Amino acid sequence: MVQIGANMPQRTHNVVEVLGDGISSELSASIHRVAEALPVTIKFHPVDLSRAARESRGNALYDEAEEAIRRHHSAIKYPTETFKESPNAVLRERLDFSVIYRPVATIPSIPTHFSRSIDLHIVRVATGGTYDDAGRRVGTDAAVSMRVIEKKPCTEAAWFAFGLANKLGCSVVSTSKWTIQRAADGLFEEACDGVARRYPGVPYRRELFDALLAHLVMKPEAYRVIVTPNEYGDFLSDLACGLIGSVGLGDSASYSFTSDGVVENALFDPAGGTAPDIAGRDIANPTAALLAFSTYLRHVGEDKAAGALRKGLFDAIAAGQRTRDLGGSLGTTAFTDAVCQRATDLLTQPAERK
């Protein structure tokens, strides 16, 4: 395997690696192969959050994971089995993750039922909405639940969205049902309006959520960065992943912030589950994990490596170098090596032209 930049001084990035269940070890191996091939220096700090480890160590294991992430400020997490509790939910609560970021883009040559190209950055408030209260029955024929939206996470989501749009040179759309949920969604939109005033150079508009879903299908090129409350973002992310062909082809990032709006801790993870039926067979598709690693690399300032990995991944799939679930014949390891080769080729091309 080609390794470039081996003699170049590089900044070392420390990242917690949250190991899980099923295909977790294969996804981890894939990311390590990419990290070794690219001109980056990554020091992985593993924490085993598998079901067996959780059953054995309980809260002490979560304490270890939380302490490690707070020390190093970033983590890559692989799929974990939900048993008694969701590790994702536990980490979200312990680390005060208030924003979830889901980039979703069309992958060339992946079969879909949608002919248009998607390139979205969905920024979702990670707390509140309808998910914090399971509700209660009122008598036998009615039920009620409390929907709470808080200004702080809404403001943090808006800060992230506008900062991202400013970097990408694109617009921000905030979306909710503020005309109906005047108090709750109205508070969210007020937070977005306040942040928008700090970014006069970033085009900004509001759209009602139901209208946005229709417009996104009819004119996807009109959208890049979308910021929205919790449950709307959940629905929108799955819809967008469905439009590109699979909910398993996306990645996600969760963020917490300092009091002045700077990202404090970040966790990057692939979409999809533990897939125990294919674990250990070298047939798992690491695409979402590699996308998560690309998002991590961009987060720590390794933009060139991040871009090369993402493009190398898409180019490999477009050229027919795919895992079996995408109609190809490559195993996890061979597919990862193909992506590594393409990514390193992209990074060496400018030097070759000089």
C-alpha positions as CSV (number, residue, x, y, z in Angstrom):
1,M,0.0,0.0,0.0
2,V,1.3,3.5,-0.9
3,Q,2.0,5.8,2.1
4,I,2.7,9.4,1.2
5,G,4.2,12.2,3.3
6,A,6.1,9.7,5.5
7,N,9.1,12.1,5.9
8,M,7.0,15.2,6.3
9,P,6.5,16.7,9.8
10,Q,2.9,16.2,10.9
11,R,0.8,17.3,13.8
12,T,-0.4,14.4,15.9
13,H,-4.2,14.1,16.3
14,N,-5.4,12.2,19.3
15,V,-8.8,10.5,18.9
16,V,-10.8,8.2,21.1
17,E,-11.9,5.1,19.3
18,V,-15.2,3.7,20.7
19,L,-15.3,0.1,19.8
20,G,-18.6,-1.7,19.6
21,D,-20.3,-4.9,18.4
22,G,-20.7,-7.0,15.2
23,I,-18.8,-5.4,12.3
24,S,-17.2,-2.8,14.6
25,S,-13.7,-4.5,14.5
26,E,-13.8,-4.6,10.7
27,L,-14.7,-1.0,10.4
28,S,-12.0,-0.1,12.8
29,A,-9.4,-2.0,10.7
30,S,-10.6,-0.1,7.6
31,I,-10.1,3.3,9.2
32,H,-6.7,2.3,10.5
33,R,-5.6,1.3,7.0
34,V,-6.7,4.6,5.7
35,A,-5.0,6.5,8.5
36,E,-1.8,4.7,7.8
37,A,-1.9,5.5,4.1
38,L,-2.8,9.2,4.3
39,P,-0.3,11.9,5.2
40,V,-1.8,12.3,8.7
41,T,-0.6,11.2,12.1
42,I,-3.5,9.8,14.2
43,K,-3.1,8.3,17.7
44,F,-6.1,6.1,18.5
45,H,-7.1,5.7,22.1
46,P,-9.5,2.6,22.2
47,V,-12.4,2.2,24.6
48,D,-14.4,-1.0,24.4
49,L,-18.1,-0.2,24.6
50,S,-19.3,-3.6,23.3
51,R,-22.2,-5.2,25.0
52,A,-20.0,-7.7,26.8
53,A,-17.8,-5.0,28.2
54,R,-20.8,-2.9,29.3
55,E,-22.4,-5.9,31.1
56,S,-19.1,-6.6,32.8
57,R,-18.1,-3.0,33.8
58,G,-21.3,-1.0,33.8
59,N,-21.1,2.7,34.5
60,A,-17.4,2.5,35.1
61,L,-16.9,1.9,31.4
62,Y,-19.0,4.9,30.5
63,D,-17.0,7.0,33.0
64,E,-13.8,5.9,31.2
65,A,-15.3,6.8,27.8
66,E,-16.5,10.2,28.9
67,E,-13.2,11.0,30.6
68,A,-11.2,10.0,27.5
69,I,-13.4,12.0,25.1
70,R,-13.2,15.1,27.4
71,R,-9.4,14.8,27.5
72,H,-8.9,14.4,23.7
73,H,-12.1,16.3,22.6
74,S,-12.9,14.0,19.7
75,A,-14.0,10.4,19.1
76,I,-14.8,7.9,16.4
77,K,-17.6,5.5,17.4
78,Y,-18.6,2.2,15.7
79,P,-22.0,0.5,15.9
80,T,-23.0,-0.7,19.4
81,E,-25.8,-3.0,20.3
82,T,-28.6,-1.4,22.2
83,F,-29.2,-3.6,25.3
84,K,-31.0,-2.1,28.3
85,E,-29.7,1.3,27.2
86,S,-28.5,3.0,24.0
87,P,-24.8,3.8,24.3
88,N,-25.4,6.7,21.8
89,A,-28.0,8.2,24.1
90,V,-25.8,7.7,27.2
91,L,-22.8,9.4,25.6
92,R,-25.0,12.2,24.2
93,E,-26.3,13.0,27.7
94,R,-23.0,12.7,29.5
95,L,-21.1,14.8,27.0
96,D,-23.9,17.4,26.5
97,F,-24.0,16.9,22.7
98,S,-26.5,19.5,21.5
99,V,-26.0,19.4,17.8
100,I,-26.1,16.5,15.2
101,Y,-24.5,17.1,11.8
102,R,-25.5,14.8,8.9
103,P,-23.8,15.4,5.5
104,V,-25.6,13.6,2.7
105,A,-24.4,13.6,-0.9
106,T,-25.1,11.6,-4.0
107,I,-22.6,8.8,-4.6
108,P,-21.9,8.4,-8.3
109,S,-23.3,5.2,-9.8
110,I,-25.2,4.0,-6.7
111,P,-28.6,3.0,-7.9
112,T,-31.4,5.1,-6.6
113,H,-35.0,6.0,-7.4
114,F,-34.1,9.6,-7.6
115,S,-32.4,11.1,-10.6
116,R,-31.2,14.5,-9.2
117,S,-28.0,15.2,-7.3
118,I,-28.0,15.8,-3.6
119,D,-25.4,17.7,-1.6
120,L,-26.8,18.5,1.8
121,H,-25.5,19.5,5.2
122,I,-28.3,18.8,7.7
123,V,-27.7,20.4,11.1
124,R,-30.1,19.1,13.7
125,V,-30.8,20.2,17.3
126,A,-29.9,17.0,19.2
127,T,-32.1,17.6,22.3
128,G,-35.7,18.4,23.1
129,G,-38.6,18.2,20.7
130,T,-40.9,15.2,21.0
131,Y,-38.1,12.8,22.1
132,D,-37.6,13.8,25.7
133,D,-41.1,12.9,26.9
134,A,-42.7,9.5,26.1
135,G,-46.0,11.0,27.2
136,R,-48.8,9.5,29.2
137,R,-52.3,8.3,28.7
138,V,-55.3,10.4,29.8
139,G,-58.1,8.0,30.5
140,T,-58.5,5.3,27.8
141,D,-59.0,7.5,24.7
142,A,-56.4,10.2,24.8
143,A,-52.7,10.8,25.4
144,V,-50.5,13.8,26.0
145,S,-46.8,14.5,25.9
146,M,-44.7,17.6,26.6
147,R,-42.6,19.1,23.7
148,V,-39.7,21.3,25.0
149,I,-37.4,23.4,22.9
150,E,-34.6,25.3,24.6
151,K,-32.8,28.4,23.2
152,K,-29.2,27.3,24.0
153,P,-29.0,24.2,21.8
154,C,-31.0,26.0,19.1
155,T,-28.5,28.8,19.1
156,E,-25.6,26.4,19.0
157,A,-27.1,24.6,16.1
158,A,-27.5,27.9,14.3
159,W,-23.9,28.9,15.1
160,F,-22.7,25.6,13.6
161,A,-24.9,25.9,10.5
162,F,-23.9,29.5,9.7
163,G,-20.2,28.8,10.4
164,L,-20.4,25.9,8.0
165,A,-22.2,27.8,5.3
166,N,-19.7,30.7,5.6
167,K,-16.9,28.2,5.0
168,L,-18.7,26.5,2.1
169,G,-19.8,29.8,0.6
170,C,-23.5,28.9,0.5
171,S,-26.8,29.7,2.1
172,V,-28.6,28.5,5.2
173,V,-32.2,27.5,5.4
174,S,-33.9,27.1,8.8
175,T,-37.0,25.0,8.8
176,S,-39.8,24.1,11.3
177,K,-43.5,24.6,11.7
178,W,-43.3,28.0,13.3
179,T,-46.7,29.1,11.9
180,I,-48.4,26.4,13.9
181,Q,-46.0,25.7,16.8
182,R,-45.7,29.4,17.4
183,A,-44.1,29.2,20.9
184,A,-41.8,26.2,20.5
185,D,-40.7,26.4,16.9
186,G,-41.0,30.1,17.1
187,L,-38.2,30.1,19.7
188,F,-36.0,28.0,17.4
189,E,-36.5,30.5,14.6
190,E,-35.8,33.4,16.8
191,A,-32.4,31.8,17.7
192,C,-31.6,31.3,14.0
193,D,-32.6,34.9,13.3
194,G,-30.3,36.2,16.0
195,V,-27.3,34.2,14.7
196,A,-28.1,35.2,11.1
197,R,-27.6,38.9,12.0
198,R,-24.0,38.0,12.9
199,Y,-23.4,36.6,9.4
200,P,-24.7,39.3,7.0
201,G,-22.7,37.7,4.2
202,V,-24.5,34.4,4.4
203,P,-27.8,34.2,2.5
204,Y,-30.5,33.0,4.8
205,R,-34.2,32.2,4.6
206,R,-36.9,30.3,6.4
207,E,-39.1,27.5,5.0
208,L,-41.9,25.6,6.5
209,F,-40.9,22.0,7.0
210,D,-43.6,20.3,5.0
211,A,-43.0,22.7,2.0
212,L,-39.2,22.1,2.3
213,L,-39.7,18.3,1.9
214,A,-41.5,18.8,-1.3
215,H,-39.1,21.5,-2.6
216,L,-36.1,19.3,-1.8
217,V,-37.4,16.6,-4.1
218,M,-38.3,19.0,-6.8
219,K,-35.3,21.3,-6.7
220,P,-32.5,19.8,-4.5
221,E,-29.9,22.2,-5.9
222,A,-31.5,25.0,-4.0
223,Y,-30.4,23.5,-0.6
224,R,-26.9,23.1,1.0
225,V,-27.1,23.8,4.7
226,I,-30.4,23.2,6.5
227,V,-30.8,23.7,10.3
228,T,-33.8,22.4,12.1
229,P,-35.2,21.1,15.4
230,N,-34.7,17.6,16.7
231,E,-37.4,15.5,15.2
232,Y,-37.6,17.4,11.9
233,G,-33.9,16.7,11.5
234,D,-34.4,13.0,12.2
235,F,-37.0,12.7,9.5
236,L,-35.1,14.9,7.0
237,S,-31.8,12.9,7.4
238,D,-33.5,9.6,6.7
239,L,-35.3,11.0,3.7
240,A,-32.1,12.5,2.3
241,C,-30.2,9.2,2.8
242,G,-33.1,7.4,1.1
243,L,-32.8,9.7,-1.9
244,I,-29.1,8.8,-2.3
245,G,-29.8,5.1,-2.2
246,S,-29.4,3.9,1.4
247,V,-29.7,5.0,5.0
248,G,-26.4,3.1,5.5
249,L,-24.4,5.3,3.3
250,G,-24.3,8.3,5.5
251,D,-22.3,9.5,8.5
252,S,-23.0,11.6,11.5
253,A,-21.3,13.9,13.9
254,S,-22.3,15.1,17.3
255,Y,-21.0,18.3,19.0
256,S,-20.9,20.0,22.3
257,F,-19.9,23.6,22.8
258,T,-18.1,26.0,25.1
259,S,-20.0,28.9,26.6
260,D,-18.8,31.2,23.8
261,G,-20.0,28.8,21.0
262,V,-16.8,27.0,20.1
263,V,-17.0,23.2,19.5
264,E,-15.6,21.5,22.7
265,N,-16.2,17.8,22.0
266,A,-17.1,15.9,18.9
267,L,-18.1,12.3,18.1
268,F,-18.1,10.9,14.6
269,D,-19.9,7.7,13.7
270,P,-21.2,5.8,10.6
271,A,-24.9,5.2,10.0
272,G,-26.0,1.6,10.1
273,G,-26.1,-1.1,12.8
274,T,-23.9,-3.9,14.1
275,A,-24.8,-6.4,11.3
276,P,-23.9,-9.4,13.4
277,D,-25.0,-11.8,10.5
278,I,-22.0,-10.7,8.4
279,A,-19.5,-9.9,11.2
280,G,-16.0,-11.4,10.7
281,R,-16.6,-12.4,7.1
282,D,-14.8,-9.5,5.4
283,I,-17.9,-8.4,3.5
284,A,-19.0,-5.4,5.5
285,N,-19.3,-2.1,3.6
286,P,-17.1,0.5,5.3
287,T,-18.3,3.4,3.2
288,A,-20.1,5.2,6.0
289,A,-17.2,4.7,8.4
290,L,-14.8,6.1,5.9
291,L,-17.1,9.1,5.4
292,A,-17.2,9.6,9.2
293,F,-13.4,9.5,9.2
294,S,-13.3,12.1,6.4
295,T,-15.6,14.4,8.4
296,Y,-13.3,13.9,11.5
297,L,-10.2,14.8,9.4
298,R,-11.9,18.0,8.2
299,H,-12.8,18.8,11.8
300,V,-9.2,18.6,12.9
301,G,-8.0,20.8,10.0
302,E,-6.8,18.0,7.7
303,D,-8.9,19.3,4.8
304,K,-6.7,18.0,2.0
305,A,-6.6,14.5,3.4
306,A,-10.3,14.6,4.1
307,G,-11.2,15.7,0.6
308,A,-8.9,13.1,-1.0
309,L,-10.5,10.4,1.1
310,R,-14.0,11.4,0.2
311,K,-13.2,11.8,-3.5
312,G,-11.2,8.6,-3.6
313,L,-14.1,6.7,-2.0
314,F,-16.6,8.1,-4.5
315,D,-14.3,7.5,-7.5
316,A,-13.7,3.9,-6.4
317,I,-17.5,3.2,-6.2
318,A,-18.1,4.9,-9.5
319,A,-15.4,2.8,-11.2
320,G,-17.1,-0.4,-10.0
321,Q,-14.7,-1.1,-7.1
322,R,-17.5,-1.9,-4.6
323,T,-18.5,-4.3,-1.9
324,R,-21.1,-7.0,-2.6
325,D,-24.0,-5.0,-1.1
326,L,-23.4,-2.4,-3.8
327,G,-23.2,-4.9,-6.6
328,G,-19.5,-5.4,-6.6
329,S,-17.2,-8.3,-5.6
330,L,-14.7,-6.7,-3.3
331,G,-14.4,-7.6,0.4
332,T,-14.0,-5.0,3.1
333,T,-10.2,-5.1,3.0
334,A,-9.8,-5.0,-0.7
335,F,-12.3,-2.2,-1.0
336,T,-10.5,-0.2,1.6
337,D,-7.2,-0.7,-0.2
338,A,-8.8,0.5,-3.5
339,V,-10.0,3.7,-1.7
340,C,-6.5,4.2,-0.1
341,Q,-4.8,3.9,-3.5
342,R,-7.1,6.4,-5.1
343,A,-6.9,8.9,-2.2
344,T,-3.1,8.8,-2.2
345,D,-3.0,9.2,-6.0
346,L,-5.1,12.3,-5.7
347,L,-2.7,13.7,-3.1
348,T,0.4,13.1,-5.2
349,Q,-1.0,14.4,-8.5
350,P,-0.2,18.1,-7.8
351,A,3.4,17.2,-7.0
352,E,3.7,15.2,-10.2
353,R,2.5,18.1,-12.3
354,K,5.1,20.5,-11.0
